[in-house]
Amino acid sequence: MAKSRKKLKLPLVYAPLGSVLSWAGGALGALVFRRTWRALRGEDDAPDALDRDRGWGEVLLGAALQGAVFAVARSAVDRTGATAIQRSTGVWPTARQGGRD
């Protein structure tokens, strides 16, 4: 009975922690992307889609790289948090099966 109750309450308790972890993953992704872009192009910021002086290739490369880095960083942080919760409580922190929204 106690384990059943724990399974129901853990996703509610994990929700705020999951939000913090997602934010941290986004911040980590931004840091990694800036450093990666600086290493590739020698510039601090990726081109904006509305920057008239940048070509299609550069704009799309920046967007694709940024999306990939953010997705990997966020997933790594979220997965690490969920695994830590499971190790400490014995229960996976989300009740639903499947992916993100």
Beta strands, then each sheet from edge to edge (+ up, - down):
end
